[in-house]
Amino acid sequence: MTERVLFTKEMKATHTILVPTMLPIHFRMVCRTLNHYGYKAELLENVGESVRQCGLKYVHNDACYPALLVTGQLIDALQSGKYDTHKVAFMYFQTGGGCRASNYISLIRKALERAGFGYVPVISLSFVGLEKNPGFKLTLPMLLKGISGILYADLLMDLRNQCRPYETVAGATDALIAKWEETLGEEINGKTPRYSRIKKNYRKIVRSFAALPMDRSVKKAKVGIVGEIFVKFSPLGNNGLEDFLVREGAQPVLAGLLDFVLYMVFDFIEDAELYGMKKRMKPLFKVAYRYLLRKQEDVRKIIREEGTFDPPMEFDKARKEVQDLIGLGVKMGEGWLLTAEMLALIGEHVGNIVCTQPFGCLPNHICGKGMMKPLKERYPDVNIVAVDYDPGATQINQENRIKLMLANAK
Amino acid sequence: MNALPIQNTAVGIDIGSTTAKIVVAENGKILFSKYERHFSRVRAKTVELLEEVKPLLNGKSFSLAISGSAGMGMADCAGLPFVQEVFATAETVKALEPDTDAVIELGGEDAKIIFFDGGLDERMNGSCAGGTGAFIDQMATLLDLSVEEMDRVSLEHTRLYPIASRCGVFAKTDIQPLLNQGAKKADVAASIFQAVVNQTIAGLAQGHRIAGKVLFLGGPLYYCHGLRERFAETLKLDEQHAIFPDYALYAVSIGAALYADGQKKTFSYEDVHDKLVKSVSGAEHISHCAPLFASEDEYKTFSERHASATATFRDPETYEGGAYLGIDCGSTTTKLVLLSEQNEILYSYYSSNKGNPVSVIKEQLEQIYSLLQNRPIVIRGSAVTGYGEDLIRSAFHTDAGLVETMAHYAAARHFNPDVDFILDIGGQDIKCFKIRSHAIDSIILNEACSSGCGSFIETFAKSMGYDVETFSKKGLFAPSPVELGTRCTVFMNSSVKQAQKEGATVEDISAGLSISVVRNAIYKVIRAGSADELGKEIVVQGGTFLNDAVLRSFEKELGRNVIRPQIAPLMGAFGAALHAKSLKKERSSLLTPEELASFSHKATALTCGGCGNHCHLTVNTFANGEKYISGNQCDKGAGIRNTGEPLPNLYEFKRGLLSSLPKTEGKRKIGLPLCLGMYELLPFWHAVFASLGFEVAVSPFSTRDTYSLGQYSIPSDTACYPAKIMHGHIEQLIAENCDLIFYPALTYNVDEHRGANHYNCPVVAYYSELLHGNLENLRGTRFLYPYLNINSEKEFAAGLANCFAKNDPESRFSVRDCREAYRKGMKSYHAYMAKVRAEGERALQFAKDNRKRVLILAGRPYHIDPEICHGIDRLASSLEFVVVSEDSVCHPEKQPDVRVLNQWTYHSRLYAAAQFACERQDVELVQMVSFGCGVDAITTDEVRSILEQHGKLYTQLKIDEITNLGAVRIRLRSMLGALEEKEEKAIAGKEVEKQ
């Protein structure tokens, strides 16, 4: 068996690390953070049919759609001639766990080999530390900076969804997003600021969005998007679902990426609780959990104080409430978090939900489609549509089903 | 029925996937309605319909709305109001039949269900679902009947066959063998309708019972009385509760008119007409490929090149001597070839088998005999291959039968002795084999779900109003073929729909379909990354390759020229004839002209009572009293009795162990569903609960009925069959009045120290959460599904005691009780595993001593369930294999290096078992994969690569609710054929060395 291609210390200076488009705002932040620490990271921008075709060619067609897209995007980029393929590496984010998604990295490596790029190192960025690379180290300051970036990006994404359906100057929201990305990018590149400064930024951000010219006279239906993390967030994965909803006169509502991080941290606590595994680490995870909750609460608080916008989901409340429906031990894929998000949306009077998943997603049989009946029994007015994403599924089929949901949206 | 609450003039237009409907209503009355196929000319047809109602609308101001999947884009472009079709239907029903409880509406490609009881609930089929009008059309084509004829005969059925209802492709795999085995068309037709009913219930109702007053709408339900009958019978609805209204076709358009009337926005006739005519399709979503041929010249060169690969034909009038007959009784077509001693074709025949291959072949034999009459030609040998092999062999007494893969290789070798890759795309199957050192090295057949084969293009051509030849010719010079994706038929339908919406021409769609078929074969079935992975000397065959567009797409995709013998569709028969010749017989045992004259054939259906499987048998009786029985899963039904010692079969052995667990007594009864993770851990849980003083009830092995019993509450239809069948097991336990039902949530399985972790897959781990949420009947029974650590006595005991304390307070188990139960459980589990391994050793030794081949039938522990594996183990036994299971030969110390994250307990064993197969010459491995198993997308590639690195054959069997073993038999026999040939080569090689 061939040895894994490592990302060596020398490569840090010579190689560009390519990052897939999963959450555009977030991952641009991540790239900036990496660059601050001396790496050269770049977000892949190629999209479209060629990405899908490339994925179909090099990845087992029964594998999940996100694996196919991520791999397709990378190989398509390598074949485009834009890069010196001997001077690039690839980074992907791996959650570990019992879902087949934990095998993305192996699928990407196999595909690279088949496409003749077997020498491209693949870095798996993971909280569980599945693999080591001498040239890449996730340090605590880097992690903290990363978390701060995620919080900013979650806030920007959330405000974008709350403004765009109502903006009176087309493109104004996105222009403001771009401006903030620039400003915050510079901040990431500098010395880590005091937390009070960051909180001031939150407020500035919220106020700047509140100042956008908006027309809220027409009430728009709020539509929650939940689901498998890639197709939930990535326009590449969900055929631009957020844009579609805005075009159809609805307001998309999405919980942020930090919620997923919180979910993963909590799973360690729960593992210790249920199975007595890694008990000694439990206090540490509890500290991390509370730390992250506090950070998220600070953002929520500022949004509440400013008054214009709805604050995002309260993670710990959602976690506690969901236990009546599904056990917190369901920790593969999005697990109980998916159900919790649906429940929280209903609690926030967002009764219209699109539940997205790659075709044949295993965990979603249980925590997505499997929980719709009990949810409907409790809340008969809830209006959920499950949409499967797949390289062969057509937009018309998906949009027709979403339109049915929208026709009943309140 | 209430009056229509429309005040003013309103127009509703419904453009579905295949038909267009218009309704004009005024003052509560419908003035006009029309229903027509639109052959994908969406806008033109709409304008046509509108012009037809001009007299009703002229000079008036009226409201209007468009609905339907194909209407969606058009309404957008024209700036006219749109209403979603299910929403529209609900409006109609609310207005006309407010006391309705549920609506079932089947359309061309969509199926919908609306529940009014307990809050409005509207659903559409997901993206993987057959059971619609298009499905019925396809099935009618398969039966060589029109839909009307199929409907008529279905009413005369006397029995029903189980047919997989998930999607058209699956159903075909079930139906084809039924036809080949001589099942009556009436029975098959009714069974197809039943499959549609089952699909609707399983795929759409998802746990919501369909009861009360049910309204049936849409084209298929309006026209097909057989379908209506199946629905009413299955749902147990009488005439008062199953309503088939006159407006079934127009429910959506009436709803659109109702919606329009409520919107108060009005138009004039000119206004609407203008908007429709002037609208142009919006932004392009679809991508295009390069044209197949840039010029007529290019096509000419191409045609000339392929014309050179030809077989010689000879007029029998000019020939005397021996002749050899090859018959290929394929899934949809029947082919015959008669060869001379010099391999010249004296006679050939190719045609659809019209659902009755026996009569087609009888006619052909008569034809051949009449040709040979008075000629000094003797038929010295005859052989048959293909799906109908067994039937034809026993009907006409051919000298030999051979598996189709071997027939095709024999034929291909005739055209290119160095052939190293053969691809055959037929009506239903894709077969390909790689050849290494003149022996078949690996065989790949399409899995049930991925057939984008010939009959698909045919059905499509028909739906667009062309015959297949004209249709595919149109694609040759298409300027910009559309990109249609490479998924299954249902998805492809939607892709085409989308392309049409965006104005793609028939030419571009035709070429696009050819490209899709090719890409489907290369990337999805063969799973090749590049042309070089296939081979250098490629021969293509099968009816689909007669289509120049498909052939050209294939060459373009590979960037390499290939050989297509002119007799591409006859290759199987040609190979069979060559095989017949190789038998070197003096005279064939084929029925003589006299015997043929008195030949007759009758097929009757009956149910075997030989064992609990109750196989549906088809008994073919021939004039001489001989019988051929098919449909049986074992030899018992076929009337054959085995006398010798049965071959070791680990599947049988494990089932035996599980059913002989001791009976336990107790005051209270706990029920364990025998499925998923419970299969392997049953000895453990059984001992645990016996130790805690329970009477342990275990649900019996599954049957088809188990599935039907629980089908109504399955929320996710694309989950694997082993998971879905669990609903039935729980129902059975509920019916047994258990005090408790238990299926734990085990994130982590038993740690066998093989890989990075020891997970269960998400479905095995958490299915109990789904059962808890969806099985209403379960709410009356205490259902325990604790999260437990099965690897630690301490944690396990604490968890279990806690679970009982919380949910079953009267039991009062202490942690100590649970610790003791755990120890007893583990003892019993380890004893079970040890027995399995010991039996594995015995089986291997037996094979060695008796010179038998060993087959590792690799899957998961729950694949031993007779319904889940459909008796594949017995089939393998009947082919003289010693059958062992993956867990009996995967000793952990032999864990190979794998390139994937090896972190699931069950899956790790597959790699170890593959490694084991590589170490022994007499051991082969076949991997069973349940449809929908996401994890196996990873394991299959890895198991294949382990085997192929060691020069072993890899065979994968995809299994689902499919009940027919025909395809599996072909795979296993192909493998056997390849193995035998390999051995012969090896022996021949050794002899050469000796000399």
Interface residues (C-beta under 8 A of the other chain):
Chain A: M1 T2 G48 E49 Q53 L56 K57 Y58 H60 N61 D62 A63 C64 G97 G98 C99 R100 S102 N103 I105 S106 L107 R109 K110 R114 A115 L130 D271 L274 Y275 G276 M277 L325 I326 G327 G329 V330 K331 M332 G333 F359 G360 C361 L362 P363 N364 H365 I366 C367 K369 G370 M371 M372 K373 P374 K376 P380 D381 A386 D388 D390 P391 G392 A393 T394 Q395 I396 N397 Q398 E399 N400 R401 K403 L404 L406 A407 N408
Chain B: S69 M72 G73 V83 Q84 E85 V86 F87 G118 G119 L120 D121 E122 M124 G126 S127 C128 Q206 G207 H208 H285 S287 S450 E483 G485 T486 R487 C488 F491 M492 S494 S495 K497 Q498 K501 R519 Y523 K524 R527 G529 S530 P715 S716 T718 A719 A723 A745 T747 Y748 A756 N757 Y759 N760 C761 P762 V763 A765 Y766 Y767 E769 L770 G773 N774 Y785 Y787 L788 N789 S792 K794 E795 A798 G799 D897 V898 R899 V900 L901 Q903 W904 G932 G934 V935 D936 A937 I938 T940 D941
